């Protein structure tokens, strides 16, 4: 399976070839692991890429040109082996290309490149999706990095904060229908902030992820009990964002998404899905986000 490791004076980063998944960010200055280490008692992943779908399609299937295709949660890329196509001391690019196996679930000729690059305490994650087929291609794509919380001895999850951009006074989110994994859009909940912070509540993920639409979150961080951030995500222009943890687990996921799960009950052609990304033949989609270690 294999992996690739790179480091500088501030951080040491490891990316697995399986799923092109980020598995470690070690903060060398503070001598601590920042990423969740995939304890299977809670959740056996670190930071999977979500492609070609973020979350669930309603009834675990979708319709394309009159044909129904099966679809698992968060797509299939996270469970496939990628090939390293370029690497140097500060960057590595992994590639996944459509094959007969993927076309059984996703009938498009695609190339997905994922590049991880580091500079000082910054890790940039870049996606490049190429439509190599003749038909217009439809997809969503997202990140799902999980970060250790707590990171200080003798502290607990509820001692930490979510920290947002300085101009944020309140956010609004929707929840998922836990029976279908799809979005309940007719009820919106407020997330009130104090000094652009929200103290993490032990029960806040009892109903699964909090889903933020409409490009509300372009910066989010996890802050220590004293309010200072130790890890954050910058994701300019990302229309959707998820925040999640398994109840009782010592991690929090900050998830920048380009598109999200279906709305509950959606049963139309995938081309009509709200927030779907559209690539015509030969076109390229590129987007990146940044993980910052403070």
MIZA-193643 format. One line per 5 residues: number of its first residue (from 1); their letters; for each residue x, y, z of C-alpha. Coordinates in Angstrom, 2 decimals. Example, Ala and Ser with C-alpha at 12.3 -4.5 7.8 and 13.67 -1.06 7.14 Angstrom:
2
1	as	12.30 -4.50 7.80  13.67 -1.06 7.14
END
This chain:
294
1	xxxxx	0.00 0.00 0.00  2.70 2.44 1.02  2.82 6.08 2.01  4.79 9.27 1.44  6.28 11.45 4.17
6	xxxxx	7.60 14.99 3.94  8.65 17.48 6.57  10.07 20.89 7.29  11.08 22.66 10.49  7.47 23.03 11.66
11	xxxxx	5.53 19.91 10.57  5.96 16.33 9.43  3.20 15.01 7.17  2.35 11.50 5.94  -0.07 10.62 3.12
16	xxxxx	-1.13 7.04 2.43  -1.29 5.80 -1.16  -4.57 4.08 -0.27  -7.22 6.74 -0.75  -4.50 9.41 -1.04
21	xxxxx	-5.44 9.90 2.59  -3.65 12.27 4.92  -2.82 10.15 7.97  -0.52 12.31 10.07  0.41 15.91 10.74
26	xxxxx	3.00 15.98 13.49  3.55 19.40 15.04  7.31 19.34 15.62  7.44 22.55 17.63  4.85 21.38 20.15
31	xxxxx	5.71 17.68 19.86  2.19 16.47 19.26  0.14 14.67 16.63  -2.61 16.88 15.23  -4.54 14.30 13.16
36	xxxxx	-6.90 11.73 14.62  -5.13 8.38 14.59  -8.03 6.20 13.41  -8.79 4.24 16.57  -11.33 1.73 15.26
41	xxxxx	-13.21 1.90 18.56  -14.52 5.25 17.30  -13.70 5.80 13.62  -11.07 4.00 11.56  -10.22 6.85 9.17
46	xxxxx	-8.11 9.99 9.35  -8.98 12.35 6.48  -10.69 10.57 3.58  -11.40 12.32 0.30  -15.10 12.26 -0.54
51	xxxxx	-15.57 11.58 -4.27  -17.60 11.34 -6.45  -20.19 12.09 -3.81  -20.13 13.84 -0.46  -22.41 12.06 1.99
56	xxxxx	-25.34 9.95 0.86  -27.56 9.88 -2.17  -31.17 9.37 -1.14  -31.96 5.64 -0.88  -28.25 5.00 -1.60
61	xxxxx	-28.71 5.38 -5.34  -28.90 8.06 -8.01  -30.47 8.47 -11.41  -28.51 9.36 -14.55  -30.08 9.39 -18.02
66	xxxxx	-32.80 6.98 -17.01  -30.49 4.44 -15.33  -30.15 3.91 -11.60  -26.69 3.48 -10.05  -25.82 2.28 -6.54
71	xxxxx	-23.94 4.76 -4.37  -22.18 4.26 -1.06  -21.68 7.00 1.50  -18.92 9.44 0.54  -18.14 7.70 -2.74
76	xxxxx	-15.44 5.17 -3.55  -12.18 7.11 -3.98  -11.34 6.83 -0.28  -11.25 3.02 -0.61  -9.06 2.80 -3.71
81	xxxxx	-5.30 2.75 -4.26  -3.91 5.87 -5.90  -0.68 6.08 -7.88  2.06 8.58 -7.02  2.69 10.58 -10.21
86	xxxxx	5.06 13.23 -8.83  6.86 13.94 -5.58  9.60 16.08 -4.13  10.66 17.13 -0.65  7.67 19.42 -0.18
91	xxxxx	4.89 18.01 -2.36  3.31 14.78 -3.56  0.58 14.14 -6.14  -1.57 11.01 -6.16  -3.78 10.00 -9.09
96	xxxxx	-6.89 7.88 -9.53  -8.28 7.10 -12.99  -11.65 5.59 -13.89  -11.72 1.89 -14.74  -14.34 -0.78 -15.34
101	xxxxx	-14.89 -1.20 -11.61  -15.63 2.48 -11.02  -17.87 2.68 -14.09  -20.24 0.12 -12.58  -21.04 2.73 -9.92
106	xxxxx	-20.11 5.96 -11.70  -20.36 5.95 -15.52  -17.83 8.68 -16.24  -14.23 8.73 -17.46  -12.43 10.83 -14.87
111	xxxxx	-8.97 11.55 -13.60  -8.62 12.69 -9.98  -5.32 14.18 -8.83  -4.79 15.01 -5.16  -1.73 17.06 -4.25
116	xxxxx	-0.47 17.65 -0.72  2.18 20.34 -0.31  3.76 21.92 2.76  5.27 25.29 3.57  6.14 26.18 7.16
121	xxxxx	3.06 25.23 9.24  0.73 25.14 6.24  -0.45 22.04 4.38  -2.29 22.69 1.12  -4.61 19.99 -0.21
126	xxxxx	-5.40 20.46 -3.91  -7.90 18.59 -6.06  -7.89 18.38 -9.84  -10.76 16.58 -11.53  -10.52 16.02 -15.30
131	xxxxx	-13.42 14.87 -17.46  -11.72 12.51 -19.89  -14.96 11.28 -21.44  -17.38 12.56 -24.05  -20.38 13.07 -21.75
136	xxxxx	-20.95 15.87 -19.23  -19.84 14.69 -15.80  -21.54 15.34 -12.45  -19.95 15.05 -9.01  -19.43 16.47 -5.56
141	xxxxx	-16.09 16.40 -3.72  -15.04 17.10 -0.16  -12.44 16.82 2.55  -13.03 15.02 5.86  -9.98 15.66 8.09
146	xxxxx	-10.33 14.66 11.74  -8.29 16.44 14.39  -7.32 15.32 17.87  -9.44 16.90 20.61  -8.27 17.14 23.32
151	xxxxx	-4.54 17.64 22.80  -3.57 18.84 26.29  -3.35 16.55 29.32  -6.15 16.72 31.87  -8.57 18.37 29.45
156	xxxxx	-11.73 17.13 27.76  -13.60 17.81 24.53  -15.93 20.31 26.17  -13.00 22.50 27.21  -12.24 23.37 23.58
161	xxxxx	-13.75 25.83 21.11  -14.65 26.12 17.46  -13.20 29.35 16.14  -14.42 31.16 13.03  -13.53 34.26 11.02
166	xxxxx	-13.49 37.54 12.92  -16.59 38.90 11.18  -18.81 35.97 12.18  -21.39 36.60 14.92  -23.76 33.73 14.16
171	xxxxx	-23.91 30.79 11.76  -26.83 28.61 10.73  -26.84 24.90 10.02  -29.09 22.05 8.99  -29.12 18.47 10.23
176	xxxxx	-29.30 15.09 8.57  -32.08 12.58 8.58  -30.17 9.80 10.32  -32.26 7.08 8.68  -31.20 8.13 5.16
181	xxxxx	-28.10 10.28 5.73  -29.65 13.07 3.68  -30.32 16.71 4.49  -33.43 18.01 6.23  -33.68 21.45 4.63
186	xxxxx	-36.93 22.78 6.08  -35.50 23.41 9.56  -32.46 25.62 10.19  -30.66 25.95 13.52  -28.59 28.91 14.78
191	xxxxx	-25.03 28.56 16.02  -24.51 31.71 18.12  -20.91 32.83 18.53  -19.20 34.80 21.27  -16.08 36.62 20.06
196	xxxxx	-16.41 34.41 16.92  -16.08 31.27 19.08  -18.39 28.44 20.06  -17.56 26.16 22.97  -17.76 22.53 21.88
201	xxxxx	-20.64 20.72 23.56  -20.40 17.06 24.47  -23.82 16.39 22.91  -23.59 18.61 19.82  -23.12 15.69 17.41
206	xxxxx	-25.84 13.47 18.84  -27.82 14.02 15.61  -24.81 13.49 13.29  -23.00 16.29 11.45  -23.81 19.99 11.43
211	xxxxx	-24.08 21.09 7.78  -23.41 24.68 6.76  -24.48 25.83 3.30  -24.17 29.10 1.35  -20.39 29.58 1.75
216	xxxxx	-20.84 30.49 5.41  -17.52 29.01 6.52  -14.29 29.86 4.75  -12.20 29.58 7.92  -12.65 27.34 10.95
221	xxxxx	-10.25 26.29 13.68  -10.13 24.32 16.90  -9.01 26.37 19.86  -7.48 25.45 23.19  -9.30 26.06 26.49
226	xxxxx	-7.61 29.49 26.56  -9.13 30.34 23.15  -5.94 30.11 21.10  -6.14 27.97 17.91  -3.85 24.98 17.38
231	xxxxx	-5.20 23.79 14.03  -7.43 25.41 11.43  -8.77 25.17 7.89  -8.90 27.92 5.29  -11.22 27.10 2.38
236	xxxxx	-12.05 30.18 0.33  -15.05 29.77 -1.95  -16.20 26.38 -0.66  -20.01 26.42 -0.73  -20.55 23.79 1.97
241	xxxxx	-18.91 22.79 5.24  -19.50 20.00 7.72  -18.52 19.70 11.38  -18.79 16.24 12.91  -17.61 13.82 15.51
246	xxxxx	-18.86 10.48 16.67  -20.46 11.13 20.07  -17.95 10.44 22.83  -14.94 10.32 20.49  -11.80 12.44 21.08
251	xxxxx	-11.71 14.16 17.70  -13.56 16.77 15.64  -13.81 16.81 11.84  -13.68 20.11 9.95  -14.93 19.29 6.46
256	xxxxx	-14.72 21.64 3.46  -17.06 20.50 0.69  -17.91 21.41 -2.88  -21.43 20.05 -2.81  -23.03 17.81 -0.21
261	xxxxx	-25.45 14.95 0.36  -28.84 14.86 -1.34  -31.79 16.64 0.16  -34.11 14.12 1.78  -36.44 12.66 -0.81
266	xxxxx	-34.47 13.78 -3.88  -35.12 11.33 -6.72  -34.49 13.31 -9.91  -31.60 12.99 -12.38  -28.21 13.75 -10.83
271	xxxxx	-27.89 16.72 -13.19  -30.71 18.39 -11.21  -29.12 17.88 -7.80  -28.67 21.07 -5.80  -25.01 22.17 -5.73
276	xxxxx	-23.76 19.52 -8.17  -20.47 20.24 -9.95  -20.72 20.03 -13.73  -17.80 19.28 -16.06  -18.22 19.16 -19.80
281	xxxxx	-16.01 16.89 -21.93  -12.37 17.86 -21.55  -12.98 20.38 -18.79  -11.01 20.57 -15.54  -12.20 21.36 -12.00
286	xxxxx	-9.60 22.61 -9.50  -9.99 23.57 -5.86  -7.78 23.60 -2.78  -7.95 24.16 0.95  -5.29 24.72 3.58
291	xxxx	-4.69 23.13 6.97  -2.82 25.47 9.31  -0.86 24.27 12.34  -0.31 27.10 14.82
END
